[in-house]
Amino acid sequence: MIRARVLLWLTLVVAPAVGCIAWMRRVVLPTDAGTTVLTGPRVVPEARGEVHTRVEAGQTISEILARFGAPTDDVVAIVHPIHDLSRIRAGRTVTFGYLRGVPHAVSFAYAIDEDEDRSVRAEWTEAGGWTARIEEVAYDHVPEARVFSVETCLWDAALQAGLRPRDITRISEVFQWEVDFNTEIDRGDTFTLVADGLNRDGGFVKIGEIHAIRLLNRGRDRTAIRHVHPDGSVDFYAPDGTAHRRPFLRSPLAFSRVTSGFSLRRFHPVLKVPRPHYGTDFAAPTGTPVRAVSDGVVTFAQNAGGHGLRVVLRHEGGYESGYSHLSRILVRRGARVSQGDVVGKVGSTGLSTGPHCHYELKLNGRYIDPMKARLPVVEPLPEAERPAFEAERDRWMPWIEAGGPPLSTASAAPGSATSPEGDAAERPGDAPAGSLEG
Ligand SMILES: [Zn+2]
């Protein structure tokens, strides 16, 4: 009797379980075991479903594909014409799909952009082997406004308002010619950001295209409207069409703090004697990118004693800029650089007490204070592009003024949570913009 029960138990419970485990192992392990190295934790996929993993530092695509039982050569070959998988990035998502009864992964996807909005996807078809294509995440674009004030620091305020660090960088880039985000953003400064909210399945995911930004800073209204030039390049202009772009950045570092300003008599921190300080020191971690403040030519790029590793650029109009104490130099003497190009990395070489960038500016051979100098301005918006710019301006300025969808255009944003009557109205906001664009 007992024996019969044990037998029954073995038959009904243990055997199917063992079979199930064996089946799952089969799914994971490729049929051609000789070419496969199975590393890391075992992955047990659903009978039909997907397994997500992340590229680890130093991993190759072959290792990942083999680990998930995908035929490495087939997948790499089919994907190659649309994406080179030999340079995959650590941290990116890789997805494998499985089907019951098929002893290898039947799909493979690898995110190819930083936001993971685009992936390269390869799929196995029983008839024709593997096929590949680029796949893009589809978002609903819903214009929205976000208003936030700096209470302790810009980052806290912006992150609380739903921005990502990358969005903060984008905003700082719009104003980088007139406001130094390192030193000139104060408590009480207020941002109004009008941008597309990118939504998916009805939920906000992230901020997309920026249409307009207002920064109330030190009692000044700095408003920037996005404009796309006919060649596709983008600039931001003030509502009157004057440029936000300038020939000189206000600072060679995107984010840092000034630790020592321009001074004709300063107590030198290393030499312990008074000496003039012909530049501005920006403290930042070793390795922080140092940007060319303007287009120019590299006239010096090597070790310079007390200045340590140093880069000097010559610019139009008799200007020269210098960057010292670098940990690395990334340009060669004689090379042309564009504004914003990274010329080196912050370090502490030469006479220096800690990682910082000593930044100097000369005009016609004489040192000037880079933080106070009145630098040249660039041309305003081209006249021919003015109508298109003004259409954008007239569309988005009411959002800036209202800090949200203005009443007259609230119904122009279908699906927006802020326009409950949206579907009923005639979308009056779209009409003037549309007629101007056409
Ligand atoms: Zn210095």
Boltz pocket constraint, residues with backbone or C-beta under 6 A from the ligand:
constraints:
  - pocket:
      binder: B
      contacts: [[A, 260], [A, 277], [A, 279], [A, 280], [A, 281], [A, 357], [A, 358], [A, 359]]
      max_distance: 6.0
